[in-house]
């Protein structure tokens, strides 16, 4: 791990795969933001990103930031990403934001305000509506546990928290994926909006439900909402793998548009 310091006063840890360190070969970059009161390496290890970065030749960026806040961190984090992509061998078309809990909310807000920096975002265990969007689509994933802040509507149907409900709708609209006028949690538990397709998988003795929302012109789902049955508010070592499976097909071209990278 490299301890980095940005000109603007930011700092954090950076893992560079061997191909980047020894050969200067540009690698994808994932910025992983820790949850409130957690350490950067703690959540990166707990969610599986440290192991996955070594296996998949990913540059892993772990900022040291005020994990109690979301919006106050946006400008410093954007500056840090710009610094890392300019100073280290990073594939600028394949930069992604990820985070756990408050870090997930910060990652989504950062991608909404600075979409040109990122080719996708994965939030784990919490989300709030971004305060504004600069314009431009960003592929989005939320991974949630069924015992993590779930509530019910007046009919007893299960829903994610209001913060997440508002954020999901906002991000769908930002991505040009117009949701229905009103969500229906009886028909689509947790999320409210009917997906284009659903996959159920048993992974490591846990039942995972993948709801896919598709966007015209893309072979892969542009938004993925993942429910882990029985999952609580803590990192899961499978989350990095699930996040990378969703994020890795996407890249941002020089024209600013998202395309699917086949390399």
RODRENLO-825788 format. One record per atom (N, C-alpha, C): residue in one letter; x, y, z. Coordinates in pm, whole numbers, plus 50000, padded with zeros to 5 digits. Each point is the difference from the previous one (the first is absolute). Layout:
REM residues N
aXYZ ...
This chain:
REM residues 263
x500834988150000 x499175011950000 x500885012650000 x499605009649920 x500675012949994 x499165010150076 x500625007950085 x499315011150066 x500135012249910 x498875004949947 x500065011349910 x499555012950069 x500465011149948 x499595013350045 x499735008549877 x498855006349994 x499665008149884 x500415014550025 x500165007849893 x500345014250016 x498975007750083 x498744995349998 x498955006850075 x499924996150146 x500884991250045 x500014996050141 x499344986850029 x499484993349899 x499404986950022 x501064989350014 x499604988650057 x500934989050016 x499234986950002 x500744989249991 x499394986850002 x501014989549961 x499494988149974 x500854988849962 x499674995749857 x501024995649930 x499824995649862 x500724986849979 x499234990249952 x500604987249961 x500195000149848 x501214997249955 x500294998949858 x500354985549967 x499334994049902 x500354986349962 x501404999749938 x500584988349995 x501374998649952 x500165005349858 x498994997749915 x500105004749861 x500145015149992 x499355007050094 x500095014650002 x501315004650063 x500424993350108 x501225003950069 x501244997649915 x500114988249943 x501244996049934 x500045003549851 x498845000149935 x499975002349857 x499325013049961 x499375006750098 x499285012349969 x498764997949916 x499464987650004 x498824996849920 x498765005850066 x499255008549930 x498825006350062 x498964989550043 x499555000950124 x499054990550055 x498725007250040 x498864992950007 x498785006150051 x500205004750144 x499275010350039 x500085005550135 x498644999150067 x499984994550121 x498805000250085 x500315008250124 x499225010650022 x500075007650124 x498994994150098 x500484994750111 x499154993750101 x499945008950124 x498795004550035 x499805009050113 x499444992150119 x500625001550115 x499594992650119 x498745006150062 x499374992350090 x498815004450071 x500345008950119 x498995005850058 x500155009250112 x500754993450116 x501105006550042 x500764995150113 x500914988249970 x500054995749875 x500824988749962 x501315004949939 x500994991149993 x501265003249934 x499974996149854 x500755007049914 x500004997049856 x500334985549969 x501054994650063 x500404986349971 x499034989950062 x499345003750109 x499054990950066 x498874996149907 x499355009849939 x498874997049912 x500454994549866 x501185004149953 x500524994349875 x500294985150016 x500504996250116 x500254985850027 x498694992650023 x499105005750081 x498754993450034 x499104997549882 x500045008949899 x499154998449882 x500704992649886 x501254995850023 x500714991949903 x500805007649896 x500075013350010 x500695007749896 x501514998150003 x500604998250117 x501454998250005 x500424987449925 x499304989050024 x500334987549931 x499715001049850 x498865006049967 x499605000749859 x500955008849919 x500485010850060 x500925008949928 x501244992649956 x500524991250085 x501194992249965 x499684989749892 x498834993950009 x499634989649904 x499705005649862 x499385011949995 x499515005549873 x500845011549947 x501155002750061 x500875011049955 x499275013450000 x499445003350115 x499265012550019 x500815009350089 x500075012749964 x500515010250092 x498885002950101 x500334999450127 x499005002050103 x500365012350082 x499115009750001 x500205012850067 x499155000450126 x500645002450116 x499305000050128 x500225013650067 x499145009849972 x500205013350058 x499815000250152 x500785008450066 x499785003350140 x499155012750000 x498764998850045 x499075011249990 x499085000150121 x499235010550013 x499065001150112 x498784991349969 x500014987850050 x498954990449966 x498665003150066 x499935010750080 x498735004250060 x499185008649904 x500665005049895 x499375009449909 x499874993849861 x499135006049919 x499874996149860 x500365011849910 x499175010350000 x500155010849903 x501285008150021 x500465001750125 x501225007750024 x501234993349941 x499904987349968 x501154992649948 x500105000249847 x498975004749932 x499934998349855 x501185006549929 x500245012750026 x501085007049929 x501394994250032 x500334997450129 x501314994150028 x500184986249939 x498964991949998 x500124986749941 x500155000749848 x499275009149937 x500165001849856 x501415004549966 x500555009050082 x501375004649979 x500994988650016 x499754991250097 x500894988750023 x499974990249883 x498814997349945 x499894991149885 x500755005949881 x499825012949977 x500705006749890 x501524999050017 x500475001750122 x501434999150028 x500514985849974 x499314990050053 x500454986049985 x500034995949853 x498965003749924 x499954996049859 x501045007349916 x500465011550047 x501025007549927 x501424996250036 x500184994550120 x501364997550051 x500404985349989 x499044991050008 x500294985650000 x499474993549872 x500504988049966 x499574993349877 x498584994250012 x499045008449975 x498584996550012 x499345001349864 x499144990649967 x499175000849881 x498855009750029 x500105012249950 x499035010450035 x498604997149950 x499884991149905 x498674996649950 x499304989950091 x500764994250092 x499444989550085 x500285003350148 x499365010750046 x500105004350139 x498624998550063 x499934993850119 x498724996750062 x499995004650145 x498815003350050 x499825003950140 x499214989250071 x500454996350120 x499304990150081 x500085004550146 x499104994850082 x500055003650141 x499014992050082 x500314998950128 x499134993050095 x499345010150092 x498694998450022 x499225008350092 x500115014749960 x500505008650089 x500125014149966 x500945001949881 x500954990949985 x500885000549884 x499274997149870 x498984991450005 x499194997549882 x499215012249958 x499455007250099 x499285012449972 x500945010349938 x501225001150055 x500975009549948 x500444996449858 x500174987149974 x500404995549867 x498955003749895 x498724997750032 x498935003349905 x499895015149980 x500105007650109 x499935014649988 x501165005449918 x501194994550021 x501185004349926 x499844997149851 x499514988149966 x499814996449860 x498915008449934 x498985003950077 x498945008349945 x500505014149968 x500865005450087 x500495013649982 x501205000849907 x500734988949987 x501184999649913 x499964987549912 x498964998649918 x499854987649923 x501134997749900 x500655010649953 x501074998349901 x501194992350057 x500124999550133 x501124993050063 x499794985050004 x498744995449994 x499704986150033 x499264992749889 x500254986949993 x499294991449905 x498964991450071 x499835001750131 x499004992350074 x500175001850149 x498944996550074 x500025001550145 x499304988150064 x500544995450113 x499384989250078 x499915004450145 x498785000850052 x499765003750139 x499574987750078 x500524998750122 x499674988550082 x499385004750131 x498794995650027 x499355001350131 x499475013850036 x500145009849914 x499305012650025 x500155009249881 x499065009349992 x499965009249888 x499135011950038 x500395011849959 x499135011750012 x499955006949866 x498985007849981 x499835006849872 x501115010349982 x500704999849886 x500985010449972 x499355013750002 x500735010150043 x499415013450008 x499815006249862 x500804995649903 x499845004849863 x500744990549907 x499665000849872 x500694992149897 x500525009549894 x501234997849960 x500625008749900 x499524996949860 x499344988849982 x499554995849867 x500894988949947 x499394989949942 x500754988649950 x499664987550077 x499924988949928 x499604987350060 x501184993250067 x499714992750108 x501004992250073 x499394986650039 x500524988749950 x499484987050043 x500054998750152 x498964994150057 x499855000450145 x499564986650056 x500594996450116 x499654987850072 x499825003250148 x499004993950062 x499825000550145 x499914985750052 x500814996750100 x499974986950065 x499485002150143 x498934993050035 x499315002450127 x499664986650065 x499925000050131 x499574988250073 x498555001250046 x499304988950008 x498585000450037 x499795002950149 x501075000150079 x499905003850140 x500755013250027 x500095008149896 x500765012450008 x499095012049972 x499335004850103 x499195012049988 x498734998449918 x499484988049989 x498794997649921 x498775004150080 x499065006649931 x498755004150063 x498844994449919 x498785003850034 x498814995149928 x499045011449972 x499264998849890 x498995010149968 x498704996850070 x498965007749969 x498714998350070 x499364986449973 x500434993449893 x499474986749968 x500864988750055 x501075003750071 x500904990050055 x501084995349903 x500085006449884 x501014996049901 x501375005550040 x501024992249978 x501355003750040 x500575010949908 x500685009850062 x500625010949926 x501385002950059 x500915004749916 x501245005450053 x499715013550064 x500975005650072 x499805012650070 x499645011449905 x499365010250055 x499545011249917 x501175006649927 x501145001850070 x501175005949935 x500364992449873 x499984986850010 x500364991849885 x498935000449892 x498735000050041 x498925000949902 x500115012749917 x500245011250068 x500155012949930 x501214999949908 x501104994150049 x501234999849922 x499854991449875 x499384988450014 x499834991149885 x499195006849890 x498925006550039 x499195007049899 x500815011049933 x500735007550080 x500815011049947 x501024994749901 x500694989150034 x501034994549914 x499414993949873 x498824994250010 x499334995049880 x499705011449904 x499495011050054 x499685011649917 x501285005949941 x501065000850080 x501285005349952 x500524991849884 x499764986950002 x500494991049896 x499034998649883 x498955008149999 x499054999449890 x499154987549999 x499834993950119 x499204987850013 x498745003750076 x499015005049930 x498855006150064 x499214989850083 x499945001950132 x499224990850084 x498515002849987 x499194990450045 x498565002150004 x499675011450096 x498815005649983 x499605011450082 x500084996850149 x499574988050038 x500014995950140 x500604986050012 x500854997750098 x500554986550020 x498934990750057 x500124987349971 x499054989950049 x500814989550077 x499985001050132 x500824991150082 x499334986450022 x498724999149974 x499344987050007 x500434991449881 x500075006149884 x500404992849880 x501514997949994 x500775009950048 x501464999449997 x500545003550138 x500094990050090 x500475002750136 x501375006650001 x500215008250101 x501245007350026 x500175012149909 x499934998049867 x500405010649906 x498855008249947 x498854993849979 x498835007449955 x499825000849850 x501095000549925 x499915001049855 x500334986649936 x499144995949909 x500124986949936 x501274999249915 x500864990250026 x501214998549918 x499684993649866 x500965001049909 x499834993449871 x500194984950012 x500864995850091 x500164985750026 x500634998350139 x499834987950055 x500484996850135 x500754986849995 x501104999350075 x500754987650014 x500134996650148 x499784987550034 x500184995150137 x501224990750001 x500905002350097 x501184991550009 x500294996650146 x500474987750022 x500504995950130 x501535000849996 x500565009050078 x501455001950002 x500454999950145 x500924990950031 x500564999150137 x498904999250105 x499044991149977 x498914997250094 x499085012050023 x500005009749908 x499105011450010 x499225001449870 x498735003950013 x499145001849883 x500085014649955 x500425002049874 x500155013349943 x498985001849888 x499335011549999 x499025003249897 x500515012249923 x500224998349870 x500555010449914 x498875005649912 x499635012450022 x498985006749919 x500705008949898 x499734997549872 x500695007049891 x499085010049932 x500515011949981 x499295010849931 x500865003849879 x499414998949883 x500785001249877 x499765013549931 x501015004049924 x499975012649927 x500254997049853 x499215006349913 x500134997549857 x501435002249954 x500494990849919 x501335001249943 x501084992850077 x499654993650113 x500994993150083 x499614985450019 x500974991249984 x499734985750020 x499914996550147 x500785006850084 x500004997450144 x498995009050071 x499474995450113 x499095008750078 x500725013050037 x499305011349987 x500605013050033 x499815003350148 x499034993650062 x499825001250144 x499714986250056 x500614996950114 x499804986950064 x499775002350148 x498884994950050 x499685000550142 x500064985850055 x500834998050100 x500304986650050 x499534998850144 x499194989950027 x499534997450136 x500594986850049 x500695000750114 x500554988150064 x499054995950113 x499314989049982 x499044995550100 x500724996650130 x499605006650108 x500614997850130 x501215008850027 x500425007949900 x501175008550017 x499735011650094 x501005003650084 x499885010950096 x500915011549957 x500085010250086 x500785012049967 x501474997750036 x500654992449915 x501444997750015 x500554995549864 x501305001649984 x500604996049873 x499934984949983 x499994995949875 x499984985849963 x501134997849901 x500854989950019 x501164998049912 x499654997149855 x498724997249972 x499594997649862 x499665012949926 x499855011050072 x499485012249938 x500925005549892 x501304999550020 x500915004949897 x499854992049871 x499894986950013 x499844991449883 x498715003549925 x498915001850075 x498725003349936 x500065013949937 x500665009250068 x500135013549946 x500815000049872 x501124992650000 x500874999949884 x499334993349880 x499224989750024 x499264993649891 x499065010049933 x499415009050080 x499115010049944 x500775011449932 x501075004850063 x500695012049954 x500924997649881 x500674988749995 x501104998249906 x499635001349853 x498764997249956 x499715001749857 x499975014549954 x499905009450094 x499765013949963 x501275008249999 x500085009249904 x501095009549990 x499415013249951 x500745010950023 x499545013149953 x500925004649888 x499425002749885 x500775004049884 x500495014350007 x500825003649904 x500525013749995 x498905010249977 x498904995649939 x498885009049979 x499115001250123 x500364993150109 x499255001050124 x498904989750014 x499734992449898 x498924990350005 x500484986650055 x499074992950062 x500294986550051 x499894990149885 x501014991649988 x499934989149904 x500414987150070 x499744988849934 x500344987050056 x501344995549942 x500964998450088 x501364996549962 x500124984949988 x500394995149887 x500094985649974 x501404994550022 x500955008550045 x501364995350022 x500124992850133 
